[in-house]
């Protein structure tokens, strides 16, 4: 697991700085950065005594950082006046995202990052507008996530337009609950971006409205989501449908698959996703937890049906040993690299190179994870 946050002692830092790593010589000791201005920035794992009086006078420094080993050349960082160092973009990763807000208009029972009721839209918007201009134009993929990105309003369009200008060849994946798209003016306003590399990933947890509304803890969420799908499709947007697998969803997976094919045939991709046991999930474990090995029949029926109907379907976050062999070809290496690990049992598995591992962030894993020999 890669550490995206660290902290040291600040020197000469009075405001937040977005900066790029330009030198990683002797990375265990010191890293030099290039910020948005010509100011000199240094991160160091050593104490302040190692710096000369000239360096202390002319540089902004964060010292006594426990470790710099997870930082590399061309990474982009946010440095705060309290000495916090957050990695915003990793050059060598394919799992980079713009974080929009901690706020959300849903409150899903299994949310891996529970929403916070705080006014942070301006804060993250300011960071992201600076970050976009520093991301390499060769970046293949970039996510947009939260919280709920549509809470940003018209400024979400501003960010997407900045991306199209600065990153014209980058695939963009927007994770949203899609409820805002039920109001047709929002898809209509998004259409002016005219960018065919954006995919909107939207969850639908059941074909029965009461189940979906209960899971997301919001009345009318099912109706808003389904109407949002149709409104977005009307304007030609690319759409992905996501289903998180747990005790409350697995029984209706086959009927949900049929519902998707009959009512949402324009969906570009359907992803069935294993549960990340963190955030709200441990608090709702008695309602949510089921060992993935116990819903294999329902998952197989749903996946094979959608595939037979010509729809593009994948399985995320589940290990090969928990899936029927008929489903292995649908399993994707989907867990973000910074929070992925393999258990000791996995090291002797012949499917290791094709398996996506487990969530390092999960506090619980299936007891049925066994090496395939």
N, C-alpha and C positions, 0 to 999 in steps of 0.2 A: 504494500500500500504506500502510495506517494503522499508526502505531507505537503499540502498546498498553503499552509499557514505556519508562520513562525514569528518570533518576537525577540527583539533585543533592546538595547538602550539607545535612545535617539540623541543626536547632537546636531544643532543648527537646523532642525526641521520644525517648521511652524505651520505647515499646511500639507495636505495630501498631495502626493506626487505619483504620477504614472510614468514608469521608466522601463527601459529595455536593458537586459544584460548584454554588455558588449565585450566583457572579458571574464573568463573563468579560470585564469591561471591560478594554480594552487588553490582550488575551489574550497578546500577545507579552511582557508584562512581569510581570503578577501575576494570580493566580487566588485567590479566597476560597472556603473550603469550610465546610460544616456537618457536624460529626461526630456521633457517637452521644451525646455530651454537649454541654454548652454551651461547650466550649473553642473558641478561635479558631484557625483553621488557614489558612496562606497558602502558596501555591506561587509561586515567582518565578524568572524567568530572569536576574535581576540579582544583583549581589553583595550581601553582607550590609551593606555600608556605606550602602546607600540606606535602611535601616530606622532609625526613630527608637529611642531607648533605651526608650521606652514600648512600642513594637511588639515589640521584642526581649524585653521582660520579660513581656508578656501574651499572646504568640502562640507557637504551634508553627509552625515555618517550614521549608520546604525551598527553598533558594536555589541559584543557579548551575545551574538546569536548562537543558539545551541548547535545548529548544524546548517550548512549550506549545500549539502550533498544532493538535494533534490532540485537544485537550480542549475540551469544550463544556458549556454549562449543563445541569445535571441528570445529568451523567455521575457514576458512582460509582467511587471509587478506593480502593485499598489502599496506605497509606503506612507504610513500615517504618522502624525506627530507623536503618538504614544510609543513608537518603535515597532508597531505591527507591520509585518511584511506578508501580503497576500498575493499569491500567484494568480494572475488573471488569464494568462495565455501561455501555453507550453508549446514551443516550436516543434518538438518531436512527437507531440500527441495528435491523435485524430479525434479527441473527445473534448474539444474546447467549446465553451458556451459564454454567451453574454447573460449575466444574471440581472433580471429586470426589477424584481421586488420580492420582499418576503410576504406581501399581502396576497390574499386570495378571497374570492367570493364563494368558494366551496370549502368544505372542511372534512375531506375524505378520511374515513376510518383508518386507512392504511397509509396515510401520507408519510413519506419518508423524510420530508422536511416540513414539519408543521408550520402553518402560517403564523405570522406575527402581526398584530394590529398596530403598526407604526407607520408614520408618514416618511417613507424612504424613496419615493418615486423620483424626486429631484436629485437626491444623492446618487442613485445608481445611473440615472440618465446622464448626469454630468460625467461620471466615470466612463460609461460606455461610449459616449461621443468622442472622448479622447482616445479610448482604446481602439476603436475601429480604424482610426487613421494610422495606427502603429502596427496593425496586423499585416503580415506579408500577403501580397496579392496572390501568391502561389498556394495559399491555404485551400485545401480541398473541401473541408466541411466545417461548419460552425453552427452551434445550437443557440437557441434563444429560450430561456427558461425562467422560472420563478419558484414560488408564487405564480400568480396569474399575469402573463405579459399584457393581456388586453386591457388591464387596469391602467396602463400607461396612456390610453386614449390616442389622440392624434400623434403624440410623440413616438408611438410605436411605428407609425408610417415614416416619420423622420428618420428613425434608426434604420429601417429597412431600405429607405432611399440612400442613406449614407453607405450601406453595405453594397448596394448595386453599383454605386459610383466607385468605391474603393476596392471592392472584391467582386468584380464582374463574373468571375469563373468559379466562385465558391458556392457549394450546395448549402442551403440554409434550412435548418429543421427547427420549427417553432413548436414548442410543447405548450398546449393551452387546453383548458377544459371546453373551449368552443362555445360556451353559453352565450357570449356576447354576439356571436354571429347570427343569433336568432333575430336580431334587429338588422334589417336588410341594408340600412345606411352604412353599416360598418364594413361588410364585404364590398359594397359599392365603392367606399372610399379607399379600401385597400387595393382595389383593382387598378388604380392609376399607377401603381408601382410597375406593372407590366413586366414582371420578372418570373421566368419559368423555372427557376432553380429553388424556389421556396416550397417546402412541404409542411403542412400543418398537421401535427400529431395530436389527435383528440380521443379521449377515452369514452367508451360506452361499455358499461359493465354488465348489462342484462338487456334482454328483449322485453322485460316486464318493468314498467315505469316505476313501480313502488320499490323494487329492488335497487335500481340505479339511484333513485332519489335518496334512499336510506344510506347507501354506501357513501355518497358524496355529501350527505347531510344538508341537502338543499331542496326545497320544494320546487316543482316544475323543472328541475334540472334535466330530466330525460327529454321532455318536450322541447326545451330550449336547445339541447344538444342535437337532437335529430333535425329540428328545423334549421339549426346552424349548419349542419352538414349539407342540407339541400340548398341553402342560400349560397354557401361557398361554392358548391358544385355548379350552380347557375352561372357564376362568374368565372368558371374555368380554373379554380384553384386546385392544386394537387393536395390530396387528403390521405392521411393515414389514420386507421382506427386502432386503438390500443385497449387491451383487456387484461387487467391484473387478476391473476389466478389465486383464489383463496376459498375458504369454506362457503362464503356467501355467493360465489359466482359459479362454481364448477358444475353444479347440477344442471344448469340451463345452458351450458356451452353449446350443445348441439342445436337447441332451438335458437340461440343467439346467432349461430352461424347461418341458419336458414333465414333468419330475419335480415341479416346483413346482405345476403345475396339477393333477396327479393326486394328490399327497400332501399339499400344503399349500394347498388351495383357499380357506381362510379368510384368507389373507394380504390385508391391505388395500391394500398398495402394494409394488411391486417397483422398485428403483432399480439400474440398471447404471451404474457409476461409473468415470470415467476416472482414471488413476493420477496421484497427486501425487508428483512425483519429488523426494522429500526424506526425511529420517529414515533408515530402513533401506534404502530402495529403491536409492539409488546404490551401496550396498555389495553389493547383490544384483542389479545391473543385468543381468548376463549371463544370469540366470535369469528376470528379470521383464520387461525392456523389449522391447516390440514397438510399432512405430509404429501408432497407432490407425487409420490409413488401411488397414492390412493385416488388420484383423479385421472389416471392414465387413460381409462376407457372413454371418458367424456371428452378429454382433450384430443384423443386420436380421432374420434368421430367428427368433431368440429373441424379439425385441421384438414383431414382427408376430404371432407365434403366440400369445403371452400376451394381446395386445390382442384378437385374434380370439376367444379363449376367454373374453373378458369381464373380464379382470383389469386392474387399474390399473397401468400401467407407465410409467416415466420414464427418461431418460438424463441423468446428471449429469456435469459437469466436462469435457464434450467440445464442441469448437467445430463450428459448422455446416459449415465447409469440410472437416472430416474425416469427416462423416457423409453417408450417402446422402440425397438429398432426401426419400425416403420416411420418414426418421426425424426430420426437422426438427421435426415437431409434438410429438415426445416429449422433445425437448431442453429442459432447464430452466436458468434462471439460478441456479445452485446454489452457486457458490463464495462463501464468506463475504466480505463487503464489505471487511474489513480485510486480506485477502490476495489480492485480485483485481486484475488489471491487463489491459491490452490491448497487444499488440505493435504496433510501428509499421506493420506490414503491415495490421493490422486497421482502421486509420483510414479506408481507402478502400473498405471492404467494405460492400455494400448490406445485409448481414444484421447489421450491427454492433449495432443497437438490440435485436435479438432474441437475440444471442449472449451467453453468460455469461462470455466472456473466458478467461484462463488463470491458473494459480496463480503469484502473484508469488514464492511460496516454492519453486517447482520449479527445480531446477538444470538441467533439460533440457526442451525442448518438441519437438513433432513438427516435422520438416523440411517437412512437407506443409501447414503452415498458410499458406493463400493467400487473398487477398481475393476474395470473390465479387462480380464486376462486373456 
